[in-house]
């Protein structure tokens, strides 16, 4: 009986663990690439100082292991936004089934 309970609960426990699109190390690699792209911008520190962007990127790097994927994406997009350049943006390849975005509203039908 105890085995039946364990086997019955195991799928429920696994379903509660969020699935990550990338590991924290993969997010760190992407952050290194993003920092290089920011440095390659023609005038990256016109609106925001290099120190401020570096501080935000360092803070993000330190927190990547605790963030959900959609939070990492939002923080990386925030780094790009710090450039203050409407021509720069963060574009991500989307894996099928990746849960990177959380709906912030419900339509009138009550569905997400």
Secondary structure as UniProt FT lines:
FT   HELIX           2..16
FT   HELIX           24..40
FT   TURN            42..45
FT   HELIX           50..63
FT   HELIX           64..66
FT   HELIX           69..81
FT   TURN            82..83
FT   TURN            86..87
FT   TURN            96..97
FT   TURN            108..109
//
